[in-house]
Amino acid sequence: MSESLKQRIEDLDRKFTPLKEERDKLNLEAQKWAGKRNSIHEQIKRLRAEVANLKEKRDVINEKVQELKSLREKAKEKLRETRAQILKLKENMRSLTEREPPRSMRNIQMEIENLEWKIQTTPLTVKEEEPIINQVRRLESQLLIQKQIKKSKEKLTELRTEEKALETEAKTYHERLSALAQQSQKFHEEMLKTLNQARSLKVEADNAHQKYVEIKKQALNLHQKCVELLDQIKTIRQELREREEKEQAKRQRELLKELEERALEKLKRGEKLTWEEFKILAEKGIM
C-alpha cells in the first residue's frame, strides 16, 4: 500500500515539474510584456508633458497675436479716420482754391496796410473813404482765404505725416503678428505630431497590456493546476506518513511483545535478564 502511494506521488511529481516550468516561463514572458507596457507608458508620459509644454507656448504666442491684431485694428481705424479727414480737407481746399485770389498773401497784406495808412494819413470825406474801406474789406476777405488755404495745407501735411506713421505702425503690427502666427503654427504642428506619436504608443501599450493579461491568465491557470497537484501530493504524503507511523507503531508493539515473551522464557529458565528485558517486565507489573 505504501509503495502504491509513493508511486502516485512520483506520478504527480512528474506532472507537476513540467507544469511548473511552463508556468514560470509564462510568468517571465508576462513580466517582459508588462515591462514593455510600462516603458511605453513612460514614453507616453514624457510625450504628454511635451504636448502640454508646446500647447502652453502656442497659447502664449496666440495671446500676443490677439493683442497685436487688436493694436493693428486700432491703427487701421485711426488710419481710416485720418484718411477721411484728409479727404474732407482736400474737398474744403478745393472749394477754397476755387476762390483763391491770384495775388500772394504778402502782396495783399501790403496793399491792405497801404490803404489803411492812406485812410489814417489822408484827409478824406466819408464819401471818398467808403470805397477805400470796401476795398480793404475785399482784400481782407481774400487774405482770409489765403490764410485758410495755408492752414489747410499745413494740416494736410500733418495728416499725411500721421497717415504714413499709422501705415508703418499697422504694417509693423501685421509683420510681427504674421511672424508670431507662423511660430504658433509651428508649435501647433509639433504638438499634433507629438500627440499622434502618443496615440500610436498608446495602441502599442494597450497591445502589450493585452498580451500581458492573456499570458498571465495562462500562467494563473497553470499555477492553479500546480496548486491542485501540490494539494494532492500533500494529501497523499500525509496519508503515507500516517500509514508509516501506524506500521512503525505496529512493529514497535510486535517487537515489545517479542521481547516480553523472550524475557518471560528467560525468567522461567532462571536466566539473567538484560536491562531492556527487565524494564519491559517491570512496566507490565511482572517484576
Helices and strands as residue ranges (DSSP letters): H 2-98, H 105-121, H 126-269, H 275-283
